[in-house]
């Protein structure tokens, strides 16, 4: 099996595992809630590219929208812009960047994570009110810490400008 085929299988397996976790937890939450309209699930491919730059494709990213809440699987380059485009083009308000609050990393290859700083910072600058929740393999916390350290000046300047405290 070629290396590229192996990577595709890893991504599909990771995406399937995240989808399964989201979809199996959703019915349990619905059983506890009062009866309402049936659930709605959408899968939106935000990017299907690979490490090689292709002007017609963004990096790997999938949004699974369950009952109006978006769950991102991977955050390749362009993820925030592609989410905003899907919000405009398809009317999926869950993909408004300030609504992007939960993300999963299937693995830490660069093409699946280069959009991570953008996912952390852009929705926050736009006014996201809740922290970004990110789940992933070993190393995701260190990656997050390094990204935040790299943009420490911006973060401090923004909090100072908006009179918020760290």
Backbone as JSON Lines, residues from 0, in Angstrom:
{"i":0,"aa":"X","n":[0.86,-1.19,0.0],"ca":[0.0,0.0,0.0],"c":[0.9,1.24,0.0]}
{"i":1,"aa":"X","n":[0.6,2.18,-0.87],"ca":[1.38,3.41,-0.96],"c":[1.18,4.26,0.29]}
{"i":2,"aa":"X","n":[2.17,5.12,0.57],"ca":[2.12,6.01,1.74],"c":[0.88,6.91,1.69]}
{"i":3,"aa":"X","n":[0.56,7.45,0.51],"ca":[-0.6,8.34,0.38],"c":[-1.89,7.6,0.71]}
{"i":4,"aa":"X","n":[-2.01,6.35,0.24],"ca":[-3.2,5.55,0.54],"c":[-3.32,5.3,2.04]}
{"i":5,"aa":"X","n":[-2.2,5.05,2.69],"ca":[-2.2,4.84,4.13],"c":[-2.68,6.09,4.85]}
{"i":6,"aa":"X","n":[-2.21,7.26,4.42],"ca":[-2.63,8.52,5.04],"c":[-4.12,8.77,4.85]}
{"i":7,"aa":"X","n":[-4.62,8.45,3.68],"ca":[-6.06,8.62,3.42],"c":[-6.86,7.7,4.33]}
{"i":8,"aa":"X","n":[-6.42,6.46,4.49],"ca":[-7.12,5.52,5.37],"c":[-7.08,6.0,6.82]}
{"i":9,"aa":"X","n":[-5.94,6.54,7.27],"ca":[-5.83,7.07,8.63],"c":[-6.83,8.2,8.82]}
{"i":10,"aa":"X","n":[-6.9,9.11,7.86],"ca":[-7.82,10.24,7.99],"c":[-9.28,9.77,7.98]}
{"i":11,"aa":"X","n":[-9.61,8.85,7.09],"ca":[-10.98,8.34,7.04],"c":[-11.34,7.63,8.34]}
{"i":12,"aa":"X","n":[-10.41,6.84,8.88],"ca":[-10.67,6.15,10.14],"c":[-10.88,7.15,11.26]}
{"i":13,"aa":"X","n":[-10.01,8.16,11.33],"ca":[-10.14,9.18,12.38],"c":[-11.45,9.93,12.26]}
{"i":14,"aa":"X","n":[-11.82,10.31,11.05],"ca":[-13.08,11.02,10.83],"c":[-14.26,10.13,11.2]}
{"i":15,"aa":"X","n":[-14.19,8.86,10.84],"ca":[-15.27,7.93,11.18],"c":[-15.41,7.78,12.7]}
{"i":16,"aa":"X","n":[-14.29,7.73,13.4],"ca":[-14.34,7.6,14.86],"c":[-14.98,8.84,15.49]}
{"i":17,"aa":"X","n":[-14.61,10.03,15.01],"ca":[-15.19,11.25,15.55],"c":[-16.68,11.31,15.23]}
{"i":18,"aa":"X","n":[-17.05,10.99,13.99],"ca":[-18.47,10.98,13.6],"c":[-19.25,10.02,14.48]}
{"i":19,"aa":"X","n":[-18.69,8.85,14.7],"ca":[-19.37,7.87,15.53],"c":[-19.58,8.38,16.94]}
{"i":20,"aa":"X","n":[-18.57,9.03,17.52],"ca":[-18.7,9.57,18.87],"c":[-19.76,10.65,18.94]}
{"i":21,"aa":"X","n":[-19.77,11.52,17.94],"ca":[-20.76,12.61,17.93],"c":[-22.16,12.06,17.74]}
{"i":22,"aa":"X","n":[-22.32,11.17,16.78],"ca":[-23.65,10.67,16.46],"c":[-24.21,9.75,17.53]}
{"i":23,"aa":"X","n":[-23.36,9.0,18.22],"ca":[-23.88,8.13,19.27],"c":[-24.21,8.91,20.53]}
{"i":24,"aa":"X","n":[-23.55,10.03,20.75],"ca":[-23.88,10.82,21.93],"c":[-25.1,11.7,21.67]}
{"i":25,"aa":"X","n":[-25.35,12.06,20.44],"ca":[-26.46,12.94,20.12],"c":[-27.83,12.35,20.48]}
{"i":26,"aa":"X","n":[-28.15,11.07,20.14],"ca":[-29.45,10.53,20.51],"c":[-29.67,10.49,22.03]}
{"i":27,"aa":"X","n":[-28.61,10.19,22.79],"ca":[-28.75,10.16,24.24],"c":[-29.13,11.53,24.77]}
{"i":28,"aa":"X","n":[-28.5,12.57,24.23],"ca":[-28.84,13.93,24.66],"c":[-30.27,14.27,24.26]}
{"i":29,"aa":"X","n":[-30.72,13.79,23.11],"ca":[-32.07,14.09,22.67],"c":[-33.11,13.39,23.55]}
{"i":30,"aa":"X","n":[-32.8,12.19,24.04],"ca":[-33.75,11.46,24.88],"c":[-33.99,12.19,26.19]}
{"i":31,"aa":"X","n":[-32.99,12.92,26.67],"ca":[-33.13,13.65,27.92],"c":[-33.89,14.96,27.71]}
{"i":32,"aa":"X","n":[-33.85,15.49,26.51],"ca":[-34.51,16.77,26.22],"c":[-35.99,16.52,25.93]}
{"i":33,"aa":"X","n":[-36.75,17.6,25.96],"ca":[-38.16,17.48,25.63],"c":[-38.3,17.18,24.14]}
{"i":34,"aa":"X","n":[-39.38,16.51,23.75],"ca":[-39.57,16.17,22.35],"c":[-39.56,17.42,21.47]}
{"i":35,"aa":"X","n":[-38.94,17.31,20.35],"ca":[-38.85,18.45,19.43],"c":[-38.72,17.92,18.02]}
{"i":36,"aa":"X","n":[-38.29,18.78,17.13],"ca":[-38.13,18.34,15.74],"c":[-37.03,17.28,15.63]}
{"i":37,"aa":"X","n":[-37.08,16.44,14.6],"ca":[-36.06,15.41,14.43],"c":[-34.69,16.05,14.26]}
{"i":38,"aa":"X","n":[-33.64,15.3,14.62],"ca":[-32.29,15.83,14.52],"c":[-31.88,15.97,13.05]}
{"i":39,"aa":"X","n":[-30.93,16.85,12.83],"ca":[-30.42,17.07,11.49],"c":[-28.9,17.01,11.55]}
{"i":40,"aa":"X","n":[-28.32,16.22,10.69],"ca":[-26.86,16.09,10.63],"c":[-26.41,16.4,9.21]}
{"i":41,"aa":"X","n":[-25.36,17.22,9.11],"ca":[-24.76,17.55,7.83],"c":[-23.27,17.31,7.91]}
{"i":42,"aa":"X","n":[-22.68,16.8,6.85],"ca":[-21.24,16.66,6.75],"c":[-20.79,17.6,5.64]}
{"i":43,"aa":"X","n":[-19.89,18.52,5.99],"ca":[-19.44,19.54,5.04],"c":[-17.93,19.4,4.87]}
{"i":44,"aa":"X","n":[-17.5,19.11,3.64],"ca":[-16.07,19.03,3.35],"c":[-15.55,20.44,3.14]}
{"i":45,"aa":"X","n":[-14.77,20.92,4.09],"ca":[-14.22,22.28,4.0],"c":[-12.91,22.3,3.25]}
{"i":46,"aa":"X","n":[-12.22,21.2,3.23],"ca":[-10.96,21.1,2.5],"c":[-10.6,19.65,2.29]}
{"i":47,"aa":"X","n":[-10.11,19.33,1.09],"ca":[-9.75,17.96,0.75],"c":[-8.35,17.88,0.17]}
{"i":48,"aa":"X","n":[-7.57,18.93,0.4],"ca":[-6.23,18.97,-0.16],"c":[-5.25,18.09,0.59]}
{"i":49,"aa":"X","n":[-4.01,18.13,0.14],"ca":[-2.92,17.39,0.76],"c":[-1.75,18.35,0.95]}
{"i":50,"aa":"X","n":[-0.58,17.88,1.37],"ca":[0.5,18.82,1.65],"c":[0.98,19.64,0.45]}
{"i":51,"aa":"X","n":[0.73,19.18,-0.76],"ca":[1.2,19.9,-1.93],"c":[0.24,21.05,-2.25]}
{"i":52,"aa":"X","n":[0.76,22.27,-2.43],"ca":[-0.11,23.42,-2.67],"c":[-0.9,23.28,-3.97]}
{"i":53,"aa":"X","n":[-2.18,23.37,-3.85],"ca":[-3.08,23.31,-5.0],"c":[-4.01,24.51,-4.87]}
{"i":54,"aa":"X","n":[-3.98,25.43,-5.82],"ca":[-4.79,26.65,-5.7],"c":[-6.3,26.39,-5.67]}
{"i":55,"aa":"X","n":[-6.71,25.18,-6.04],"ca":[-8.14,24.88,-6.07],"c":[-8.62,24.09,-4.86]}
{"i":56,"aa":"X","n":[-7.74,23.83,-3.89],"ca":[-8.13,23.03,-2.73],"c":[-7.55,23.61,-1.44]}
{"i":57,"aa":"X","n":[-8.34,23.59,-0.4],"ca":[-7.85,23.94,0.93],"c":[-7.42,22.67,1.63]}
{"i":58,"aa":"X","n":[-6.72,22.84,2.76],"ca":[-6.22,21.69,3.5],"c":[-7.34,20.87,4.13]}
{"i":59,"aa":"X","n":[-7.01,19.66,4.56],"ca":[-8.01,18.75,5.11],"c":[-8.79,19.35,6.28]}
{"i":60,"aa":"X","n":[-10.08,19.36,6.15],"ca":[-10.97,19.82,7.22],"c":[-12.39,19.39,6.86]}
{"i":61,"aa":"X","n":[-13.06,18.84,7.85],"ca":[-14.45,18.41,7.69],"c":[-15.26,18.98,8.84]}
{"i":62,"aa":"X","n":[-16.43,19.49,8.55],"ca":[-17.34,19.94,9.6],"c":[-18.51,18.96,9.66]}
{"i":63,"aa":"X","n":[-18.79,18.5,10.85],"ca":[-19.97,17.68,11.09],"c":[-20.91,18.55,11.9]}
{"i":64,"aa":"X","n":[-22.05,18.89,11.32],"ca":[-22.99,19.78,11.97],"c":[-24.17,18.94,12.45]}
{"i":65,"aa":"X","n":[-24.37,18.91,13.77],"ca":[-25.44,18.13,14.37],"c":[-26.35,19.09,15.12]}
{"i":66,"aa":"X","n":[-27.59,19.16,14.66],"ca":[-28.57,20.03,15.31],"c":[-28.06,21.46,15.49]}
{"i":67,"aa":"X","n":[-27.43,21.98,14.45],"ca":[-26.99,23.37,14.47],"c":[-25.68,23.62,15.2]}
{"i":68,"aa":"X","n":[-24.96,22.58,15.58],"ca":[-23.67,22.75,16.26],"c":[-22.59,22.09,15.42]}
{"i":69,"aa":"X","n":[-21.51,22.85,15.16],"ca":[-20.43,22.35,14.3],"c":[-19.34,21.68,15.12]}
{"i":70,"aa":"X","n":[-18.88,20.56,14.6],"ca":[-17.73,19.84,15.14],"c":[-16.73,19.73,13.99]}
{"i":71,"aa":"X","n":[-15.55,20.33,14.17],"ca":[-14.53,20.27,13.12],"c":[-13.66,19.04,13.31]}
{"i":72,"aa":"X","n":[-13.35,18.4,12.2],"ca":[-12.41,17.3,12.2],"c":[-11.24,17.74,11.33]}
{"i":73,"aa":"X","n":[-10.12,18.01,11.97],"ca":[-8.9,18.53,11.36],"c":[-9.06,20.0,10.98]}
{"i":74,"aa":"X","n":[-7.92,20.67,10.88],"ca":[-7.93,22.11,10.62],"c":[-6.75,22.47,9.73]}
{"i":75,"aa":"X","n":[-6.88,22.03,8.48],"ca":[-5.86,22.33,7.48],"c":[-5.91,23.8,7.09]}
{"i":76,"aa":"X","n":[-4.96,24.22,6.25],"ca":[-4.93,25.62,5.84],"c":[-6.24,26.04,5.18]}
{"i":77,"aa":"X","n":[-6.72,27.21,5.57],"ca":[-7.93,27.75,4.98],"c":[-9.21,27.37,5.69]}
{"i":78,"aa":"X","n":[-9.13,26.64,6.81],"ca":[-10.34,26.12,7.46],"c":[-11.33,27.21,7.85]}
{"i":79,"aa":"X","n":[-10.87,28.31,8.39],"ca":[-11.8,29.36,8.84],"c":[-12.46,30.02,7.64]}
{"i":80,"aa":"X","n":[-11.69,30.29,6.6],"ca":[-12.27,30.93,5.41],"c":[-13.24,30.0,4.69]}
{"i":81,"aa":"X","n":[-12.92,28.71,4.64],"ca":[-13.83,27.75,4.0],"c":[-15.11,27.6,4.82]}
{"i":82,"aa":"X","n":[-14.99,27.66,6.16],"ca":[-16.19,27.59,7.0],"c":[-17.07,28.81,6.74]}
{"i":83,"aa":"X","n":[-16.46,29.98,6.67],"ca":[-17.23,31.21,6.4],"c":[-17.88,31.12,5.03]}
{"i":84,"aa":"X","n":[-17.17,30.6,4.04],"ca":[-17.74,30.44,2.7],"c":[-18.94,29.5,2.72]}
{"i":85,"aa":"X","n":[-18.84,28.39,3.46],"ca":[-19.97,27.45,3.56],"c":[-21.14,28.1,4.27]}
{"i":86,"aa":"X","n":[-20.84,28.96,5.24],"ca":[-21.91,29.68,5.93],"c":[-22.67,30.56,4.93]}
{"i":87,"aa":"X","n":[-21.93,31.26,4.1],"ca":[-22.57,32.12,3.09],"c":[-23.23,31.3,1.98]}
{"i":88,"aa":"X","n":[-22.48,30.36,1.4],"ca":[-22.97,29.62,0.23],"c":[-24.12,28.66,0.54]}
{"i":89,"aa":"X","n":[-24.05,28.0,1.7],"ca":[-25.04,26.97,2.03],"c":[-25.98,27.4,3.16]}
{"i":90,"aa":"X","n":[-25.74,28.57,3.75],"ca":[-26.6,29.05,4.82],"c":[-26.48,28.25,6.11]}
{"i":91,"aa":"X","n":[-25.32,27.66,6.35],"ca":[-25.11,26.85,7.55],"c":[-24.52,27.76,8.63]}
{"i":92,"aa":"X","n":[-25.38,28.32,9.46],"ca":[-24.93,29.31,10.45],"c":[-23.99,28.72,11.49]}
{"i":93,"aa":"X","n":[-24.03,27.43,11.7],"ca":[-23.1,26.8,12.64],"c":[-21.65,27.0,12.2]}
{"i":94,"aa":"X","n":[-21.44,27.3,10.91],"ca":[-20.08,27.46,10.4],"c":[-19.61,28.91,10.41]}
{"i":95,"aa":"X","n":[-20.38,29.82,10.99],"ca":[-19.88,31.18,11.24],"c":[-18.66,31.01,12.13]}
{"i":96,"aa":"X","n":[-17.52,31.64,11.81],"ca":[-16.3,31.42,12.59],"c":[-16.46,31.57,14.1]}
{"i":97,"aa":"X","n":[-17.29,32.49,14.57],"ca":[-17.45,32.62,16.02],"c":[-18.19,31.43,16.63]}
{"i":98,"aa":"X","n":[-18.83,30.62,15.8],"ca":[-19.52,29.42,16.29],"c":[-18.64,28.18,16.28]}
{"i":99,"aa":"X","n":[-17.41,28.31,15.78],"ca":[-16.49,27.18,15.74],"c":[-15.86,27.03,17.13]}
{"i":100,"aa":"X","n":[-16.37,26.12,17.92],"ca":[-15.92,26.01,19.31],"c":[-15.41,24.62,19.68]}
{"i":101,"aa":"X","n":[-15.61,23.63,18.81],"ca":[-15.15,22.27,19.13],"c":[-14.43,21.7,17.9]}
{"i":102,"aa":"X","n":[-13.21,21.19,18.12],"ca":[-12.43,20.64,17.02],"c":[-11.7,19.38,17.47]}
{"i":103,"aa":"X","n":[-11.5,18.49,16.51],"ca":[-10.79,17.24,16.74],"c":[-9.64,17.16,15.73]}
{"i":104,"aa":"X","n":[-8.47,16.76,16.19],"ca":[-7.34,16.5,15.29],"c":[-7.16,15.0,15.19]}
{"i":105,"aa":"X","n":[-7.24,14.47,13.96],"ca":[-7.07,13.03,13.8],"c":[-5.61,12.63,13.98]}
{"i":106,"aa":"X","n":[-4.7,13.49,13.53],"ca":[-3.27,13.28,13.71],"c":[-2.58,14.63,13.47]}
{"i":107,"aa":"X","n":[-1.31,14.72,13.81],"ca":[-0.64,16.01,13.82],"c":[0.25,16.27,12.62]}
{"i":108,"aa":"X","n":[-0.11,15.76,11.46],"ca":[0.62,16.12,10.25],"c":[0.34,17.58,9.91]}
{"i":109,"aa":"X","n":[1.31,18.23,9.31],"ca":[1.18,19.66,9.04],"c":[-0.04,20.01,8.21]}
{"i":110,"aa":"X","n":[-0.36,19.22,7.19],"ca":[-1.5,19.57,6.34],"c":[-2.83,19.51,7.1]}
{"i":111,"aa":"X","n":[-2.87,18.83,8.22],"ca":[-4.09,18.73,9.03],"c":[-4.13,19.74,10.17]}
{"i":112,"aa":"X","n":[-3.02,20.46,10.39],"ca":[-2.96,21.35,11.56],"c":[-2.48,22.76,11.26]}
{"i":113,"aa":"X","n":[-2.05,23.06,10.06],"ca":[-1.51,24.39,9.76],"c":[-2.56,25.49,9.96]}
{"i":114,"aa":"X","n":[-3.83,25.16,9.85],"ca":[-4.89,26.14,10.08],"c":[-5.24,26.34,11.55]}
{"i":115,"aa":"X","n":[-4.54,25.64,12.45],"ca":[-4.85,25.71,13.87],"c":[-4.7,27.12,14.45]}
{"i":116,"aa":"X","n":[-3.6,27.83,14.18],"ca":[-3.52,29.21,14.71],"c":[-4.68,30.09,14.23]}
{"i":117,"aa":"X","n":[-5.06,29.94,12.98],"ca":[-6.19,30.7,12.43],"c":[-7.48,30.33,13.15]}
{"i":118,"aa":"X","n":[-7.66,29.05,13.43],"ca":[-8.86,28.59,14.13],"c":[-8.9,29.12,15.57]}
{"i":119,"aa":"X","n":[-7.75,29.22,16.2],"ca":[-7.69,29.77,17.56],"c":[-7.94,31.27,17.54]}
{"i":120,"aa":"X","n":[-7.24,31.99,16.68],"ca":[-7.19,33.44,16.75],"c":[-8.3,34.18,16.01]}
{"i":121,"aa":"X","n":[-8.61,33.81,14.79],"ca":[-9.57,34.58,14.0],"c":[-10.96,34.63,14.62]}
{"i":122,"aa":"X","n":[-11.57,33.5,14.98],"ca":[-12.9,33.59,15.6],"c":[-12.87,34.37,16.93]}
{"i":123,"aa":"X","n":[-11.76,34.28,17.65],"ca":[-11.62,34.99,18.91],"c":[-11.57,36.5,18.66]}
{"i":124,"aa":"X","n":[-10.79,36.91,17.66],"ca":[-10.72,38.34,17.31],"c":[-12.09,38.83,16.83]}
{"i":125,"aa":"X","n":[-12.85,37.94,16.19],"ca":[-14.19,38.3,15.7],"c":[-15.23,38.33,16.81]}
{"i":126,"aa":"X","n":[-14.87,37.84,18.01],"ca":[-15.81,37.92,19.12],"c":[-16.31,36.61,19.67]}
{"i":127,"aa":"X","n":[-15.64,35.49,19.36],"ca":[-16.07,34.22,19.95],"c":[-16.05,34.38,21.47]}
{"i":128,"aa":"X","n":[-17.11,33.99,22.14],"ca":[-17.27,34.22,23.57],"c":[-16.83,33.05,24.44]}
{"i":129,"aa":"X","n":[-16.72,31.86,23.88],"ca":[-16.34,30.69,24.67],"c":[-15.0,30.16,24.18]}
{"i":130,"aa":"X","n":[-14.29,29.46,25.04],"ca":[-13.0,28.91,24.62],"c":[-13.17,27.84,23.54]}
{"i":131,"aa":"X","n":[-12.15,27.69,22.74],"ca":[-12.11,26.63,21.74],"c":[-11.74,25.33,22.45]}
{"i":132,"aa":"X","n":[-12.56,24.29,22.27],"ca":[-12.27,22.97,22.82],"c":[-11.63,22.15,21.72]}
{"i":133,"aa":"X","n":[-10.44,21.62,21.99],"ca":[-9.73,20.84,20.99],"c":[-9.34,19.49,21.59]}
{"i":134,"aa":"X","n":[-9.61,18.44,20.82],"ca":[-9.3,17.08,21.24],"c":[-8.41,16.46,20.17]}
{"i":135,"aa":"X","n":[-7.41,15.73,20.6],"ca":[-6.53,15.12,19.62],"c":[-5.53,14.19,20.27]}
{"i":136,"aa":"X","n":[-4.6,13.72,19.47],"ca":[-3.62,12.76,19.96],"c":[-2.57,13.44,20.85]}
{"i":137,"aa":"X","n":[-1.73,12.61,21.41],"ca":[-0.63,13.11,22.23],"c":[0.15,14.14,21.41]}
{"i":138,"aa":"X","n":[0.42,15.27,22.02],"ca":[1.14,16.34,21.35],"c":[0.28,17.55,21.05]}
{"i":139,"aa":"X","n":[-1.04,17.4,21.09],"ca":[-1.93,18.52,20.76],"c":[-1.82,19.63,21.8]}
{"i":140,"aa":"X","n":[-1.63,19.28,23.08],"ca":[-1.49,20.31,24.1],"c":[-0.2,21.1,23.9]}
{"i":141,"aa":"X","n":[0.89,20.4,23.63],"ca":[2.16,21.09,23.39],"c":[2.05,22.0,22.17]}
{"i":142,"aa":"X","n":[1.39,21.51,21.11],"ca":[1.2,22.33,19.92],"c":[0.42,23.6,20.27]}
{"i":143,"aa":"X","n":[-0.64,23.43,21.05],"ca":[-1.47,24.57,21.46],"c":[-0.64,25.56,22.27]}
{"i":144,"aa":"X","n":[0.1,25.06,23.23],"ca":[0.94,25.93,24.07],"c":[1.93,26.72,23.22]}
{"i":145,"aa":"X","n":[2.54,26.07,22.23],"ca":[3.52,26.75,21.38],"c":[2.86,27.8,20.49]}
{"i":146,"aa":"X","n":[1.67,27.51,19.99],"ca":[0.96,28.5,19.17],"c":[0.63,29.72,20.01]}
{"i":147,"aa":"X","n":[0.1,29.49,21.2],"ca":[-0.25,30.62,22.07],"c":[0.99,31.42,22.46]}
{"i":148,"aa":"X","n":[2.11,30.74,22.7],"ca":[3.35,31.44,23.02],"c":[3.83,32.27,21.82]}
{"i":149,"aa":"X","n":[3.69,31.73,20.62],"ca":[4.14,32.45,19.43],"c":[3.35,33.73,19.21]}
{"i":150,"aa":"X","n":[2.09,33.73,19.57],"ca":[1.26,34.92,19.39],"c":[0.98,35.64,20.71]}
{"i":151,"aa":"X","n":[1.84,35.44,21.69],"ca":[1.65,36.02,23.01],"c":[1.49,37.54,22.94]}
{"i":152,"aa":"X","n":[2.27,38.21,22.12],"ca":[2.17,39.66,22.0],"c":[0.8,40.09,21.5]}
{"i":153,"aa":"X","n":[0.28,39.41,20.5],"ca":[-1.04,39.72,19.97],"c":[-2.1,39.49,21.04]}
{"i":154,"aa":"X","n":[-2.0,38.36,21.72],"ca":[-2.98,38.03,22.74],"c":[-2.99,39.09,23.83]}
{"i":155,"aa":"X","n":[-1.81,39.45,24.32],"ca":[-1.73,40.48,25.37],"c":[-2.25,41.83,24.86]}
{"i":156,"aa":"X","n":[-1.87,42.21,23.64],"ca":[-2.32,43.49,23.08],"c":[-3.84,43.5,22.94]}
{"i":157,"aa":"X","n":[-4.42,42.39,22.48],"ca":[-5.86,42.34,22.31],"c":[-6.58,42.46,23.66]}
{"i":158,"aa":"X","n":[-6.09,41.7,24.66],"ca":[-6.73,41.79,25.98],"c":[-6.58,43.19,26.57]}
{"i":159,"aa":"X","n":[-5.45,43.83,26.36],"ca":[-5.25,45.18,26.87],"c":[-6.2,46.15,26.16]}
{"i":160,"aa":"X","n":[-6.29,46.02,24.85],"ca":[-7.16,46.89,24.05],"c":[-8.63,46.75,24.45]}
{"i":161,"aa":"X","n":[-9.04,45.53,24.75],"ca":[-10.44,45.28,25.08],"c":[-10.7,45.31,26.58]}
{"i":162,"aa":"X","n":[-9.66,45.65,27.35],"ca":[-9.74,45.74,28.82],"c":[-10.2,44.43,29.46]}
{"i":163,"aa":"X","n":[-9.78,43.32,28.88],"ca":[-10.08,42.02,29.46],"c":[-8.84,41.58,30.22]}
{"i":164,"aa":"X","n":[-8.98,40.65,31.1],"ca":[-7.81,40.15,31.83],"c":[-7.46,38.76,31.36]}
{"i":165,"aa":"X","n":[-6.16,38.45,31.47],"ca":[-5.69,37.13,31.08],"c":[-5.97,36.13,32.17]}
